């Protein structure tokens, strides 16, 4: 009997990070003491002035439909933010507000990618990139960044992967899961390839404020102005302002692309939540001290996590320049046996054993297109980090 599902649906893989988070929370509901290093969500509360703006919006009855692509007030705030923070000039007609940055990326791929088009996706990559490309009928082309190069794809690697079918480069800096931050020279060189070949860029910059140790975020649209008209800059309020559940992302780019993204969104979800849009205006235009406090704390946690992993035998962990993830190399434990007798042949098996035996949730590197590693989120308290890393260290030390 033929499947009742479309080929598109059959081609789709579920999000491994969301599936792992669901399993972790199910164990926690059963009363099992699990430390969650799996989910990418700040453990800080949304700043008070942002919550106050949402309450005020409700009290004033701002609870109806808005324009599908976002309210003018928020688009203007986004333009100001992009000019002040990124040195990028856009008009409100070049902005679309979406239900999270994920929808902005999905919309961009849908309006740019035709059946059979190739999309270059540097690895390691956020788990949804390849699936979003497949949903549009495109072909993801993975280009691995070497650990020795800080997990960053070079311009030479990129050009070697380009074919006559290449339509889009999916770029993410700071990177999830590695924390890699591309510098201005690296972005300029990658941009030169795109400009020469006419390749569009979807630049996911949602972690832009979470940078450490002298690293600086630069948008590729600023680093190489020749590709600004080829670039869709994607960002959101989720990570910077601890607003993951508010579901507001946005994109800036050429008017025709942005209009198409807005038209698509109008047929799929209509507007993002009205109340969340008002809260996002307050976030973008309000004080930045809460963000600065959060970044300082993440920096302390990063230093601790990296130091702990590098103190463990047979583990190496580079220093992430941004985001809130560590990406340690755990391949030295492949082939060893857990207490259950299972042979830990890859990162998925090792992550499963860590969850089962050490009661710590981490995400296998294979989910991000990079075998041999695990992703550890340090967007949790220092107490949880200490307890969880103690458990992981003891677990690894006891492998046969």
Number of C-alpha atoms within 10 A of each C-alpha: 3 4 7 8 9 8 11 11 11 10 12 14 12 10 14 17 21 14 11 21 20 13 14 24 17 13 16 15 11 8 9 12 13 20 22 24 24 24 22 22 18 22 12 15 11 20 19 11 14 22 20 13 20 22 16 15 18 14 10 9 10 15 12 9 13 16 14 21 25 25 20 14 13 23 25 17 18 27 20 20 16 18 13 11 14 17 15 18 14 19 15 19 18 19 30 29 31 29 23 22 23 22 22 30 27 19 24 25 25 19 17 17 22 15 12 15 19 24 28 23 25 26 24 31 25 19 20 19 20 23 19 21 28 23 19 20 20 25 22 23 18 17 20 19 19 14 15 8 10 17 24 24 21 20 18 11 15 20 14 10 15 20 11 8 13 23 23 26 24 21 24 27 27 29 29 26 30 33 28 28 27 26 17 17 12 16 22 22 18 24 27 18 17 25 19 10 15 14 22 23 26 24 22 25 21 25 24 24 19 24 24 23 11 7 16 18 23 20 28 30 24 17 21 18 17 17 24 21 15 21 26 27 27 26 27 29 24 22 20 25 22 19 25 18 12 19 20 26 25 27 28 28 24 18 17 12 22 24 18 17 27 25 17 18 23 14 10 11 12 19 22 24 19 20 20 21 28 22 24 29 21 20 24 19 13 13 13 13 10 17 20 14 10 18 20 14 14 25 20 13 22 24 15 15 23 19 15 17 22 15 13 16 12 14 18 19 20 20 21 27 27 30 32 30 30 28 29 23 22 23 19 13 21 15 15 16 17 19 12 9 10 13 18 20 15 19 25 20 16 29 23 19 22 19 22 14 15 22 22 25 28 27 27 28 26 18 22 24 20 19 17 21 30 28 27 27 27 28 25 20 14 16 8 17 22 14 12 20 20 13 18 20 17 13 17 20 13 11 15 12
